[in-house]
Amino acid sequence: MDFTLTESQHRLVKEARSVAEQIAPGYRQREIDRRIDPDLRREIGGRGLIAPELPSAFGGRDEPRLSSGLITEEIARGDFNVAYLQVVGSLVGQILLANATSDVARRWVPRITSGDGIVAIGLSEPTAGSDAGNPSLTARRERGGWVLDGTKSMSFALQADAAVVFAKTDDAQRRGRGISAFVTDLHADGVTLEAVEDMGTRAVTRGLAHYTEAWIPDEHLLGSEGQAFTQVMQGFDFSRALIGLQCIGAAAVSVEETWEYVKGREAFDKPLSSFQGVAFPLAESETLLTAARLLCHQALWLKDEGLPHTSQAAMCKWWAPKTAYEVINSCLLLHGQSGYRTDRPLEQRLRDVLGLQIGDGTAQIMKLIIARQAVGREFAP
């Protein structure tokens, strides 16, 4: 593997770092406002920082997948929630390009890459988080299209224009089968949105989309009917590595801030950084984040090379958020009482990162995937 960055990637990293510095002062305010300003979203898209791996014909930059990871980590240094625009944009953009009709892809993908719109992803439900293979949302054929009934939980529910959702289209099939994916307009008749109060990631406005006899045209079916788990779900391997880097970005900037703090703060007539009990945890954090970052880069490199990467992606998803949470918690404690205050970003980062130990696949599900990749379903839990 050669992780030497191309000239284009160096430019994108510099551009993303510039955005991070620009948005960092508003991190707290965006949480209070419960939104990401559409103008900021369009600025980020206009700078080529949303789904740059997509084809230029659809507003992307024809970049390797690794470029998306580099951008995600950099933006997360400034605002963890704003970085989620890139994660969701890349995930949904590639799902639409791989599975949507040409007309549907051309309607939505350029809006994603430009930042003009958000297309959310609705896999989880209020009563079915990890059990995604058994959705209660149903879709039945009617009037030349589909009628959806049920509820989906999703990030950006109150800011998105549309959502990719997974619904049961054949009740006779066993768990994981007979599931189809659709792109749905969240402002269409029969769709109502409900806000959810979370302890973190409030700027991404997670919420519920209720579908009540909501009709959508037949061309909004993604891929083949009943095959969503084998066709559409493949994109999640890619996004798991991005999520890992999103968490790493928030943790890495926390470590940098803490090094500066302990160099400038004195105790017992010496800088805090001169005490092993302070410097060694930060040295451990540097090491852990470097290892987690390399794991995520490896998963993206394997994706770019067309090589199997399911196991590595699952490792990224369970280990990077866990590591990032532990690192940020350590940084908060090393700040002492000032770290506990809300005028520092540490407590907000801690709450935000915690959410991704739950959402988009829990650690238990990721470990199950790793075990199955190692020994096969027959011998795994």
C-alpha positions as CSV (number, residue, x, y, z in Angstrom):
1,M,0.0,0.0,0.0
2,D,1.2,3.5,-0.8
3,F,-0.5,6.2,1.1
4,T,1.5,9.1,-0.5
5,L,-1.1,11.8,-1.2
6,T,-1.5,13.0,-4.7
7,E,-1.2,16.7,-5.5
8,S,-5.0,16.8,-5.8
9,Q,-5.4,15.2,-2.4
10,H,-3.1,17.7,-0.8
11,R,-5.2,20.5,-2.2
12,L,-8.4,18.9,-0.9
13,V,-6.9,18.5,2.5
14,K,-5.8,22.1,2.6
15,E,-9.2,23.2,1.5
16,A,-11.0,21.0,4.1
17,R,-8.6,22.3,6.8
18,S,-9.5,25.8,5.8
19,V,-13.2,25.0,6.2
20,A,-12.6,23.4,9.6
21,E,-10.9,26.6,10.8
22,Q,-13.8,28.6,9.5
23,I,-16.6,26.6,11.1
24,A,-14.9,25.7,14.4
25,P,-16.1,28.9,16.2
26,G,-19.7,28.1,15.3
27,Y,-19.7,24.5,16.5
28,R,-21.6,25.2,19.7
29,Q,-24.1,27.6,18.0
30,R,-25.0,25.1,15.4
31,E,-25.9,22.7,18.2
32,I,-28.1,25.3,19.8
33,D,-29.7,26.2,16.5
34,R,-30.3,22.5,15.6
35,R,-29.3,23.1,12.0
36,I,-26.5,23.5,9.5
37,D,-26.9,26.7,7.5
38,P,-27.8,25.8,3.9
39,D,-25.4,28.5,2.7
40,L,-22.5,26.8,4.5
41,R,-23.6,23.5,3.0
42,R,-23.5,25.0,-0.5
43,E,-20.1,26.6,0.2
44,I,-18.6,23.2,1.2
45,G,-20.2,21.6,-1.9
46,G,-18.9,24.4,-4.1
47,R,-15.4,23.8,-2.9
48,G,-15.6,20.1,-4.0
49,L,-15.7,18.7,-0.5
50,I,-18.9,16.6,-0.7
51,A,-18.6,13.2,-2.3
52,P,-15.5,14.0,-4.4
53,E,-15.1,10.4,-5.4
54,L,-18.3,10.6,-7.5
55,P,-17.9,11.2,-11.3
56,S,-17.5,14.7,-12.5
57,A,-20.6,14.3,-14.7
58,F,-22.6,14.3,-11.4
59,G,-20.7,17.1,-9.7
60,G,-17.9,15.0,-8.1
61,R,-14.2,15.2,-8.7
62,D,-13.4,11.6,-9.9
63,E,-11.2,11.3,-6.8
64,P,-10.2,8.0,-5.0
65,R,-12.4,7.0,-2.0
66,L,-9.4,7.9,0.2
67,S,-9.9,11.5,-0.7
68,S,-13.4,11.4,0.9
69,G,-11.9,10.0,4.1
70,L,-9.2,12.7,4.2
71,I,-11.8,15.4,3.8
72,T,-14.1,13.9,6.4
73,E,-11.4,13.9,9.1
74,E,-10.3,17.4,8.4
75,I,-13.8,18.9,8.5
76,A,-14.6,17.0,11.7
77,R,-11.8,18.8,13.4
78,G,-13.9,22.0,13.1
79,D,-17.4,20.5,13.5
80,F,-18.2,16.9,13.9
81,N,-21.8,17.4,12.6
82,V,-20.8,19.4,9.5
83,A,-18.5,16.5,8.6
84,Y,-21.5,14.2,8.5
85,L,-22.7,16.0,5.4
86,Q,-19.7,14.5,3.6
87,V,-20.3,11.0,5.1
88,V,-24.0,10.9,4.2
89,G,-23.3,12.5,0.8
90,S,-20.8,9.9,-0.2
91,L,-22.8,7.0,1.0
92,V,-26.1,8.1,-0.6
93,G,-24.4,9.4,-3.7
94,Q,-22.8,6.1,-4.5
95,I,-26.0,4.2,-3.7
96,L,-28.0,6.3,-6.1
97,L,-25.4,6.1,-8.9
98,A,-25.2,2.3,-8.5
99,N,-28.9,1.5,-8.2
100,A,-31.1,4.4,-9.4
101,T,-32.4,5.0,-12.8
102,S,-30.5,7.5,-14.9
103,D,-33.2,10.2,-14.4
104,V,-33.4,9.7,-10.7
105,A,-29.7,9.8,-10.3
106,R,-29.4,13.0,-12.4
107,R,-32.1,14.6,-10.3
108,W,-30.5,14.0,-6.9
109,V,-26.8,13.3,-7.1
110,P,-25.8,16.8,-8.4
111,R,-27.8,18.3,-5.6
112,I,-25.8,16.2,-3.1
113,T,-22.4,17.1,-4.4
114,S,-23.2,20.8,-4.8
115,G,-24.6,21.1,-1.3
116,D,-27.9,22.3,-2.7
117,G,-29.7,19.4,-1.0
118,I,-29.4,16.5,1.4
119,V,-30.6,13.0,0.7
120,A,-30.8,11.1,4.0
121,I,-30.6,7.4,4.6
122,G,-33.4,5.6,6.5
123,L,-32.4,2.1,7.5
124,S,-33.2,2.1,11.3
125,E,-36.6,2.3,12.8
126,P,-37.9,3.2,16.3
127,T,-38.5,-0.5,17.0
128,A,-35.7,-2.0,14.8
129,G,-32.2,-0.6,15.1
130,S,-29.7,-3.4,14.7
131,D,-32.4,-5.7,13.3
132,A,-32.4,-3.9,10.0
133,G,-33.2,-7.1,8.1
134,N,-36.7,-7.1,9.4
135,P,-38.2,-3.7,8.7
136,S,-41.7,-2.8,9.7
137,L,-41.9,-0.2,6.9
138,T,-43.8,-1.9,4.0
139,A,-44.2,-1.0,0.4
140,R,-46.9,-2.5,-1.9
141,R,-47.5,-2.0,-5.6
142,E,-50.4,0.3,-6.4
143,R,-51.4,2.8,-9.2
144,G,-48.2,2.2,-11.2
145,G,-46.0,2.9,-8.2
146,W,-45.6,2.0,-4.6
147,V,-47.4,2.9,-1.4
148,L,-45.3,3.1,1.8
149,D,-46.5,2.6,5.3
150,G,-44.4,2.8,8.5
151,T,-41.7,4.9,10.2
152,K,-38.0,5.4,9.6
153,S,-35.4,7.0,11.9
154,M,-32.7,9.1,10.2
155,S,-30.2,11.8,10.6
156,F,-30.9,15.1,8.8
157,A,-34.6,14.2,8.8
158,L,-35.6,17.8,9.3
159,Q,-33.1,19.2,6.8
160,A,-33.1,16.7,4.0
161,D,-35.2,16.9,0.8
162,A,-35.3,13.2,0.2
163,A,-34.3,9.9,1.8
164,V,-33.3,6.4,0.7
165,V,-35.4,4.0,2.8
166,F,-35.6,0.2,3.1
167,A,-39.0,-1.4,3.2
168,K,-40.4,-4.9,3.2
169,T,-42.0,-5.8,-0.2
170,D,-42.5,-9.5,0.3
171,D,-43.7,-10.6,3.8
172,A,-43.3,-14.3,2.8
173,Q,-39.5,-14.0,2.7
174,R,-37.4,-14.6,5.8
175,R,-35.4,-12.0,7.6
176,G,-33.0,-10.1,5.3
177,R,-34.9,-11.1,2.2
178,G,-37.8,-9.5,0.3
179,I,-36.5,-6.0,1.2
180,S,-36.4,-3.2,-1.4
181,A,-34.9,0.3,-1.3
182,F,-36.6,3.5,-2.5
183,V,-35.7,7.1,-2.8
184,T,-38.6,9.1,-1.4
185,D,-39.4,12.8,-1.4
186,L,-39.7,13.9,2.3
187,H,-42.1,16.7,1.4
188,A,-44.5,14.5,-0.5
189,D,-48.1,13.8,0.5
190,G,-48.3,11.1,3.2
191,V,-44.9,11.9,4.7
192,T,-44.7,13.7,8.1
193,L,-41.5,14.5,10.0
194,E,-41.0,14.4,13.8
195,A,-37.9,15.7,15.6
196,V,-36.1,13.5,18.1
197,E,-34.2,15.0,21.1
198,D,-30.7,13.4,21.3
199,M,-27.9,14.1,23.8
200,G,-25.5,14.8,20.9
201,T,-25.2,15.4,17.1
202,R,-28.1,17.8,17.5
203,A,-27.1,19.9,14.5
204,V,-27.9,16.9,12.2
205,T,-31.5,16.9,13.5
206,R,-32.1,13.2,13.7
207,G,-35.8,12.5,13.5
208,L,-38.6,10.2,12.4
209,A,-40.2,10.1,8.9
210,H,-43.7,8.7,9.1
211,Y,-45.1,7.2,5.9
212,T,-48.9,7.0,5.8
213,E,-50.2,5.7,2.5
214,A,-47.4,7.6,0.8
215,W,-47.3,6.9,-2.9
216,I,-44.1,7.1,-4.9
217,P,-43.5,6.3,-8.6
218,D,-42.1,3.0,-9.7
219,E,-38.9,4.5,-11.0
220,H,-37.9,5.4,-7.4
221,L,-37.2,1.8,-6.7
222,L,-33.5,1.3,-6.3
223,G,-32.0,-1.8,-7.8
224,S,-34.0,-5.0,-8.1
225,E,-37.2,-5.6,-6.1
226,G,-36.5,-7.5,-3.0
227,Q,-32.7,-7.4,-3.3
228,A,-31.8,-4.3,-1.3
229,F,-29.7,-6.2,1.3
230,T,-27.5,-7.8,-1.3
231,Q,-27.3,-4.8,-3.7
232,V,-27.8,-1.5,-2.0
233,M,-26.3,-2.3,1.4
234,Q,-22.9,-2.9,-0.1
235,G,-22.2,0.9,0.1
236,F,-22.2,0.7,3.9
237,D,-18.7,-0.8,4.0
238,F,-17.4,2.5,2.4
239,S,-19.2,4.8,4.9
240,R,-18.0,2.8,7.9
241,A,-14.5,3.9,7.2
242,L,-15.6,7.5,6.7
243,I,-17.4,7.4,10.1
244,G,-14.2,6.1,11.7
245,L,-12.3,9.1,10.3
246,Q,-15.0,11.5,11.3
247,C,-14.6,10.4,14.9
248,I,-10.8,10.4,14.6
249,G,-10.9,14.1,13.4
250,A,-12.8,15.2,16.5
251,A,-10.4,13.2,18.8
252,A,-7.2,14.4,17.0
253,V,-8.0,18.1,17.4
254,S,-8.9,17.4,21.1
255,V,-5.4,15.9,21.6
256,E,-3.7,18.9,20.0
257,E,-5.6,21.3,22.2
258,T,-4.8,19.3,25.3
259,W,-1.0,19.3,24.5
260,E,-1.2,23.1,24.3
261,Y,-3.2,23.3,27.5
262,V,-0.8,21.2,29.6
263,K,2.2,23.0,28.2
264,G,0.8,26.3,29.4
265,R,-0.7,25.2,32.7
266,E,1.5,24.9,35.8
267,A,1.2,22.8,38.9
268,F,3.8,22.4,41.7
269,D,5.9,25.0,39.9
270,K,6.2,22.9,36.7
271,P,4.2,22.6,33.4
272,L,1.6,19.9,33.6
273,S,3.2,18.3,30.5
274,S,6.3,17.5,32.5
275,F,4.4,15.0,34.6
276,Q,4.3,11.4,33.2
277,G,0.7,11.0,34.4
278,V,-0.3,13.8,32.0
279,A,2.1,13.3,29.1
280,F,1.8,9.5,28.9
281,P,-2.0,9.3,28.3
282,L,-1.6,11.9,25.5
283,A,1.2,9.8,24.0
284,E,-1.1,6.8,24.2
285,S,-3.8,8.8,22.5
286,E,-1.5,9.8,19.7
287,T,-0.6,6.2,19.1
288,L,-4.2,4.9,19.2
289,L,-5.4,7.5,16.8
290,T,-2.6,6.9,14.4
291,A,-3.4,3.1,14.3
292,A,-7.1,3.8,13.9
293,R,-6.5,6.3,11.1
294,L,-4.3,3.7,9.2
295,L,-7.0,1.1,9.6
296,C,-9.5,3.4,8.0
297,H,-7.1,4.4,5.2
298,Q,-6.5,0.7,4.5
299,A,-10.2,0.0,4.2
300,L,-10.6,2.9,1.7
301,W,-7.5,1.8,-0.2
302,L,-8.9,-1.7,-0.5
303,K,-12.2,-0.3,-1.7
304,D,-10.4,1.8,-4.4
305,E,-8.5,-1.3,-5.5
306,G,-11.7,-3.4,-5.8
307,L,-10.5,-5.8,-3.1
308,P,-12.5,-7.3,-0.2
309,H,-12.8,-4.8,2.7
310,T,-15.9,-5.8,4.7
311,S,-14.0,-6.9,7.7
312,Q,-11.7,-3.9,7.8
313,A,-14.7,-1.6,7.4
314,A,-16.4,-3.2,10.3
315,M,-13.3,-2.8,12.4
316,C,-13.2,0.9,11.5
317,K,-16.8,1.3,12.6
318,W,-16.5,-0.3,16.1
319,W,-13.0,0.6,17.1
320,A,-12.5,4.2,15.8
321,P,-15.6,5.6,17.5
322,K,-14.8,3.8,20.7
323,T,-11.2,4.9,20.6
324,A,-12.1,8.5,19.8
325,Y,-14.6,8.6,22.7
326,E,-12.0,7.3,25.1
327,V,-9.4,9.8,23.8
328,I,-11.7,12.8,24.1
329,N,-12.8,11.7,27.6
330,S,-9.1,11.6,28.6
331,C,-8.5,15.0,27.2
332,L,-11.5,16.4,29.0
333,L,-10.2,15.0,32.3
334,L,-6.7,16.4,31.7
335,H,-8.2,19.8,31.4
336,G,-9.6,19.4,34.9
337,Q,-12.6,21.6,35.8
338,S,-12.3,23.7,32.7
339,G,-12.8,20.6,30.5
340,Y,-16.2,20.1,32.1
341,R,-17.4,23.5,31.1
342,T,-19.6,24.0,28.1
343,D,-17.5,26.9,26.8
344,R,-14.9,24.4,25.6
345,P,-15.8,22.0,22.8
346,L,-14.6,18.9,24.6
347,E,-17.9,17.9,26.2
348,Q,-19.8,18.5,23.0
349,R,-17.3,16.4,21.0
350,L,-17.7,13.6,23.6
351,R,-21.5,13.6,23.3
352,D,-21.3,13.8,19.5
353,V,-18.8,10.9,19.1
354,L,-20.8,8.7,21.5
355,G,-23.7,8.7,19.1
356,L,-21.6,6.8,16.5
357,Q,-21.0,4.0,18.9
358,I,-24.8,3.4,18.4
359,G,-25.8,4.7,15.0
360,D,-24.9,3.2,11.7
361,G,-24.1,-0.2,13.3
362,T,-23.3,-1.0,16.9
363,A,-20.0,-2.5,18.1
364,Q,-21.8,-5.9,18.6
365,I,-23.0,-5.9,15.0
366,M,-19.6,-5.0,13.7
367,K,-17.9,-7.7,15.7
368,L,-20.4,-10.2,14.3
369,I,-19.5,-9.1,10.8
370,I,-15.8,-9.6,11.5
371,A,-16.4,-13.0,13.0
372,R,-18.4,-14.1,10.0
373,Q,-15.8,-12.9,7.6
374,A,-13.2,-14.9,9.5
375,V,-14.9,-18.2,9.9
376,G,-18.1,-18.0,7.9
377,R,-21.7,-17.9,9.0
378,E,-21.8,-21.5,9.9
379,F,-19.2,-21.2,12.7
380,A,-19.8,-17.5,13.8
381,P,-22.4,-16.4,16.5
